[in-house]
Amino acid sequence: MTLTPRSTRLSRKVTTFVAAAAAGALLLTGCGGSNDPAPGSTGGTAAPGGEGQGTVALTIAKPDGAITTQSNNPYLGDSSASMYSYRMVIFEPLAIQNQTGDLGTTPWLAESVEWSDDFTSLTVVPRSGVTWSDGTPFTGDDIVYTFGQYLDGRLTDTSGLNYTGADVDGDKITLNFKNSMFVRQAAVLHTPIVPKHIWEKIADPSTDPLTGDGQVVGTGPYVLSNWSTESVTLTARDDWWGGELAVPTLHYVSYGDNAALTTALVSGDADWAQAFIPQIETSFLAADPEHNKTFAAPTSGAATLFMNLQEPPFNDKAFREALAYTIDRQAYVDIAREGASEAIWSKTGLAELLSDEILPEFAAEAYSVDKDKARQILTDAGYTWNGEDKLVNPKGEVVTFKLSVPAGWSDWNTQQQLIAEEAKDILGVEVKIDQPDWGGWDEARTKGTFESIIHWLESTNNAYGLYTSTMDTRWIDKDGNAAFNFGRYDNPKVTEALNTYASASSDEERTEALRVMQTAFVEDIPAITLGAHPLLGHYNTRNYVGWPDADNPYASGDPTQPNIVLILQKLQTAS
């Protein structure tokens, strides 16, 4: 049996569909709409823009504290444009990959996107009728120029695209890459496209803050109208290619912490946010049940227990397996995440969105909370229990371990306590709770001086994300510092399979590589997944409706993601 990974089926070729020019809007499908996708279209799609423009601004909030220095450069992670995320509504990508739901792809600045069979080239057709916010027509030259900046060193290739150049054939542009982009599709598709006529005049776009007159020019639905240390204001364009927007103005603000942000959401000072809100039912939803809403969109990633495989007790596979039968993943979802997740019980570690990448031989392989089984595994491996029911390893030593999560990460701090209770009750193991500041935690995970941590995964919308994050030696530099694979798992056959999966030219080749990776993860237990990593969105429907939700997850509700433009296109004024 050959499996076809979801992102292969959905992302190799995607075409778009445009309404009649006189209509002034895309004919897109969404929640509550009656329009069907045009032939050849796939993925998350949007409904036409709102039925008439509203008069009320939409305030988008973050809990990251004061952002005091202006920088509008979309390529700089520490720019205010990136930290507030307003770059997403100014600069647009070729296409938008949905991180939830069907994991599909919606063409954006490209009318169509098509990957080659080996994913080393992407052919796009630039959308017609698009103008930059200064009135200059958008053309394929802007796409070629944008990616060409990686060739001439004007931009640093931080995403590892290894771009080699473009071929132009009429209205088709083929972007070429040295290696397969199968696991980096989003990095290519989400690259912000910038205007050649502006950027060719910028001496160093890798550092320029783009604060000069006439520099903040994009194809997006909004333009920057005011920047201050308190907030950023953007105004809707009346000539955006995607049609009329219901929301006339966006305000971006940043609060000191989650508590302050929650207060702002409840009072109406903020309308839309991405943050983990403890006791969300009582602190936010119950304040206005009719209008206050939340959407926790499950993704292909997962909250994961990383264990230091080089040190006891985690250097013993038997102990790792016993622990895997100890952790209550549903408790993680219900208590630690307050329902904002999905439990992952599969021994493959894959979330529900990736269930079609679970090989048949592992389809029925799942963990459970099973005290008898966990203790039998340990007994068979030579472990015993003393008179106080404390676990003793084959060397006669009482087993303990430390679990580290930064202080203030309330969801994972709660999960620390749950794991500690479960390990004590089921295994007779004392878990020492460690809550350092972020810097101390980061240093320990990087240098490998931790015992266990809870962490996220590399996001790739396919199985590769989990397996590279937990088993790939490429993440460990020559000095032994790790960016992922914190447990330092090292299996040459798995490393080879990971490389093959990422570079394969056929689904069959990729499936065989997946079999090696998945078998190793099931048998060796290099890490333990807990629950699907959610993208969180909190909003109210007092002024605008049409938000994504569990019934129609056409996008995540997270305003910091590229899909924000799709959501803003779909929002309509509340009746």
N, C-alpha and C positions, 0 to 999 in steps of 0.2 A: 504493500500500500504506500502510495506517495501522498504526503500531506502538502497542501498548498498554503503556506502561511497567509494569514489574513491580509497583511499589508501588500503582499504580492498580488493577490486577487484584486484588491481595491485600488492599488496605486500605480500599476504599470502604465495604464493609459486612462486618462480622465479627460473628458471633454466638457465644455461648458455650454450654456444656452442663454441667449439674450432675447429679451422682449423686443418688440418693435421699437424703433428709435423714438417714435412719437410718444411712446408710453413713458419714457424717461426712467425706467427702472428695470432691474433684472426680474425675470420670471423664475422665482426660486421657491422651493418647497420648505415649509416649516410648520410648527405647531399651530393648529387651528386653521391652516390654509387649505384650500381646495385644489391648488395647482399640483400637478404631477410632474416629476422630473422629466426633462426631455430625454430622448434616447441617447444613450452613451454617457449620461451623467451618473455619478456615484457620490457617496459621501454626504456629510453634513451640509445642508443647504439652507438658505434663508428665504423668508417670505419678503414680499415687496416692502419698501419703506413705509413708515407710519402713515395712516390716513390723515394727512395734514400735520403740519408742524405744531408741536406743543409750545407752551410759553414758559415752562418751568425748567430750570437747569437741573442737571443730574450731577450729584457730587460723588466722586469715587475716592474711597479712603484706603489708606494703608496704616499699619501700626509700627512703622519703622523709625519714628522720631523725626526730628527736624532735618530737612534736606536743604542746605543753605547755599549751595553753589550751583549756579545755572550751567548746564551743558546739555545741548540738544542733539548731540551726536548719537545716532541709533546704534552704532557699533561698539560703544564704550559701556561696559557693564556697570561702571560707577557713575555714569552720567545721570543727571536728574531726569532726563528723558527715559532712561531705563529703570531707574529706581522708582519713579512715580508710575512708569509704564505708559506715559502719554506718547512715546514714540510709536506705539502700535496703531494709533489713530491718525498719524501724520504720514509715516512711511509704510508702504504696503508690500507684501510678498507676492511671489508668483502664484502660490496656492496655499491653502490652509488645510493642514491635517487635523482632523478631529481626534482629540486625545481620549475620547470616551465614546459611548454608543457603538457605532459600526466601525470606528477607526478609519473612516473614509476621508477622501481628499476632495476639496472644493477648489477648482481653479479660481484665481483671483485677478491679478494683473495679466495673467496668461489666459487666453480663451481656451487653451487646451494644454495639457502636459502629458508627455509620453516617455517612459523610460525604455531604454534598450533592454534586451533580454538579460544582459549581464549587469545592468544597472551602472554602467560606466559612462553613459551619456543620457542627457535629458533633452528632448525636443519640445520646444514651446512655440506657441503662436501668440504674439503680443496682442492684448485686447485693443480693439480700435475704439475711437471716440473718447479716449482718456486724456485729460490735460493735467499738467502740474498746477499747483495752487497759484502760480504766477501767470497762468494762462498759456504757457508753452505746451505744445502737443507732446504727449508721451509716445515714444517710438521704441522699436527694438534696439536702437543704438544705446538707449539707457540701460537695457538689460546687459548688453555686451560690455558696456563700460563698467557697470557695477561689478561684475565678476572679474573683469580685466584688472581691477585694482589689486587682486591677489597675485597676478602675474608680475606686475611692475613693483611690487613691494609697498604700495601705498596703503594697503591694509594687511594686517597680520592674519594668517590663516589659522585662527584659534580653534576652528571646528574640524580641522584636519580634512578639508575638502580635496586637497591636492588637485586643484583645478588646472587644466592644461590648455584651455582656449575654446573658442567658439567657431562654429561653421554657420554661415548664413546662406540660406537658399530660399530666395523670394521672401515670403512672409514667415518662414520657419527659421528658428534659431536653435542650433544644437549645442548645448553646453557639454564639454567633455571633461572627464576626470580620470586621473591615473588609476584609481582603484574603484571597485564597486561601491556605490553609495546606498546599497540596500538597507543597511542599518543606519544610514545618515540621511535618509530621504528628507526628513523634516528640516535638517540643517541647510539643505540646498533650497527647498521650497520656501522656507521661512526667511531667507536672506532678504533684508530690507533693500528694495530697489531705490536707487537715488538718481537725481537728475544730472546727466552728463554736463549740461550747460552751466550748472552751478558748481559741481564738485571738481571739474577739471581746473577751476580757478583756485581751489583750496590747496595750499602748499603741502600740508601734512594732515590728511583726513584721519589718520590713526590717533591724533591727539587734539585736533581742532575742536573747540567746544561748540562751534556753529552758533555763536551769539551775534555775529555781524549782521548788518542790514541785508535782508533778502536772501539769507542762507537757509532758513528753515522752510524749505520748499519740498512738498511731497505730493503724492497722488491721493492721499487718504481723505477721509470724509471731513476732517476737522483741521483748522489752522490755529496756530498759537497766537493768542491775542494779548495775554498778559502773564508775566512771570514775577513772582515775589517769593520771599522766604516763607510765607504763610500758605500760599496756594498757587496753582497754575490754572489758567483759564484758556479754554479752546472754544472756538466758534465753528458751527457747522457751515460747510460750503454750500452754496446754492447751485454749484455747477459740478457736483461730484458725479462721476460716471455711474454709481450705484443707485441713483435716484434720490428723492427727497427724504430727509431724515426727520424723524419725529422729535428728537432731542436737539434743541437749538444750541445749547451750551453745555460744556463739560467743565466741572471744577475738580481738580485733583488736590487732595490734602493728605497730610500724614500726621497721625497722632502718636503720642509717646509710647503707647503700649496697647495690648488687646482690650484692656478694661476701658480705657478712654475711647477707643474706637467703638466698642459695644455701646457705650453711653451715647455716642454720636449717632449710631444707627437707630437706637431706640427713640431719641429725641427728634429724629428727622434731619439733623444737621448733616448726616451722611446718608446716601441712598444705596450705595453698592460697595461691597468690600470683599476682600479675600483675607481670611484669618481664621485660626482655630479659636472658637469662642466657647470657653467652659460653661456648662450648664446652659446651653444655647436655648433650650425650651423655655426655661423660666426667665433668662436674662434678655432674650431677644424676641423669640416667636410669640410668647404669651403676652407681650406688651401690646401687640396689635395682631391677633391671629388672622384677621381678614386680609391684611396686607403684607405683613412681614413674612418673608419666605427665605428658605435656604435650600441649596442644591449641592449635595456632595457627590460629585461625579467620579465613579471609580475609574481608574486608569490601569494600564498594563503593568505599572510599577507596584512596589510593595514595601511596606515597613518590614524591615528584616533584622533579625538577630544575627549579628556578626560575632563569631567566636575566634579567639586567637588559637589557631590550630597548632601553633608551635609550643604551647605551654599547657601544663595540666590545669584543669581536668579535660580541656577541649582537644588535647592531642590524642585522645582515645575516642575512636569512632563509636564504641559502645555507649559511652556516656552521652555523646551528642544525640545518638538515636533515642536513648531513654528520655532525654530532655525533650526531644521532639514529640514524644508521646505524653508529655506532662503539661505542655502549654495549652491553655484553653483559648483558641483563636476567636471564638465567638465572644468571650468575655472581653478580649481586646476591642472588638467592634462595639459591643454594647456599653462597656464601662469606660475604657480609655478613650475611645473615639466617639462616644455618645451616639452611635449608630452611623457615623459618617465614614463608613468603610464597608468592605465585604471580607468575610473570613476566608483565608486560604488554607485549605486542608490537604490539597493534593501534594503528594510526595515530590512531584516535579517542581513545586514552588510557584507554579504559574497561576495568575489570577484568572477569574472567569472570562475576561475579555480575550484571553489567549487560550481558551479551552481547545480550540481547533489545532493548536500546536502541541497538545499532549498526545504522545504516541500511543497507539492502541494497547501496547503491552503494559502501559502504566495508567490506563484510563481508570482502573478500579483501585489504584494504589493511593490510599489516603491515610493520614494520621487521624487519631482520635485521642481523647483524654482517657488513658487506660493505665491505671496504677499497677495492675497485675502484670501487664505486658512490659511496662517500663522496668519494674523490679526484676522480672525474669531475665530481661536483656542484661541487666547489671549482674545478676547472680551468675549467669552463664559466662560472663566475662571475668569472674573472680572477685566481685565486690561483695561486701558483707555489711551488716548493720550492728552497731554496738548496743549496749544496754539502754542508751538514750535514744535509740532509733536514728542515730546519725550515720550517714553513709560513709563507709570506709573502703578505700581503694585497695587493689591487690598488694600494695606496699605497706598496708597497715595505717595509712594516713587518712584522717577525717577530711572529707571533700567539702570545700567551699569555693565560691567564686564571686567576683565583683562585677556588677553590671553598671555601666556608666552612660548617663544621658545628661546633657547640659541643664543646669538649673533654670527653671522657668519654662521649659518645654513641657507644659502641663499634661498633654496627652500621653507622651512617652514617659513622663515621671510617674503617672498613674500605672502605666504598663509595667514599669520597674517593680512596683509594689505587688502587682498581680503575679508576675513571674516569681518573685521572692516567696510569696505565699504558696504558690503551686509547687515550687521546688522543695520547699520544706515539708509540706503536707504529703506529697507523693513520693519524693525521693529521699527525704531526710537530709537535704542539703541547705545550708545557710547561704543566702545570697546577700552580699554586702552592697547596699545601695550607695552609689557614688553620683553626686550631682555637682561637678565642677563648673567653672565658668566656661564659655565656649572656647576660649583660647587654649585652656588646659586640656579640654576634651579633644580638640582638633589636633593638638600636638601628639597626644597619646594614640589616636587612631592612625595618624600619619606615620609615626615611628614604630608602631606595633608594640607599644608598652602597655596596652590595655588588656583586660581579660575578656570582656564582652561588651558590646555596645549595640544600640538600636540605631539603624541608619536607613537611608533611602537607597534606591537603585538608579543606575543610569537609565534614562528614558529613551527607548527606541521603537516603541509600539509593536514589538515582537519579542520572541523568547530570548533573543540575544541580550537584551538589556539585563535580565536576571543573571544569565550565565556568565557574561563578561564581568559583571559587577562582583561576582562571588568566586570566580575561578580563573580569571585571566591574568597572566603574569605581566602583560603589557602595562598594567597600571602601576607597577613597582619600578622605581628608577634605580640607577646604578648605586645610589647611596642607601637603598632599602626603604625609601619613603613611598608610601602607598596613597594613591588617589581613589582607588577602589580595591577590591580583593584584599580587604584589611586583614583577613585571616591568614593570608599568604599561602593559599592553596597552590600547589604546583604539580601539574600532571601534563607532561609533554603531549600526550595524545589528545587531551582536552584542549590544550593551547592550539594545536594544529586544527582541531575541529572548529574552534571559535574563528580562526582565521579563514577557514574554508567557508563557514556559514556566511561570513561577512563579504566574501569575494566570489561566491559561487555564481556560475553562469546559468544554472538551471535549478528548478525546484527540486528535482531528484537529488542532485548533489547536496543541496542545502538540507534536505530531509535526512540524508545519511550523516551529515555533520551534526544535525540536531540529535540524532540517536546517540552519538557518542557523548555529547554534552549532557543530555538529559539522564542517560544511564549513570554517569558519574555523579550527578547531583543527587539522584535517588539513592545510590549505593554509598556514597562517601559523606553525604550530609555536610557540605562545607559551610552552610548557613541555614537558618530556619526562617522562612517567610511567615509573617503574622497575618497581615490583611492588606487588601488592595490600597494603594496610596491614592487618596482622593484629591481632586481639585475642588476647592471650596468656593462657593459664591453665596453671598447674602445680599438681599435686595428687598425693596418694597414695591408694591404694585399700585400705590396711591396715584401716581401720575402716568406711569407707563406700564404696558403689558406686552406679552410676547416673549418673555424670558424662557431660556431653556430650563427643563426640569426632568424629573425621572421618567415622565410619560413621553417626552420628546427630547432626548439628549442630543440635539443637533449640534451642540457645543457644550463645553463646560461653562459653568457660571463664573469662572475666575476672570476678573477684568484685567489681570496682568498677562494674559495669554494672547497670542495672535488672533484667536477667534473673537476678540472683542469687536472687531469691525463687522463681523457677521451678525453678532447680537444687536449692535446699534442699528444695523440696517433693518433688522426685523422688528424692533420695538415700535409699538404704536401707542398713541395717546389713550389713556384710560377713559372709558365712557362714563 
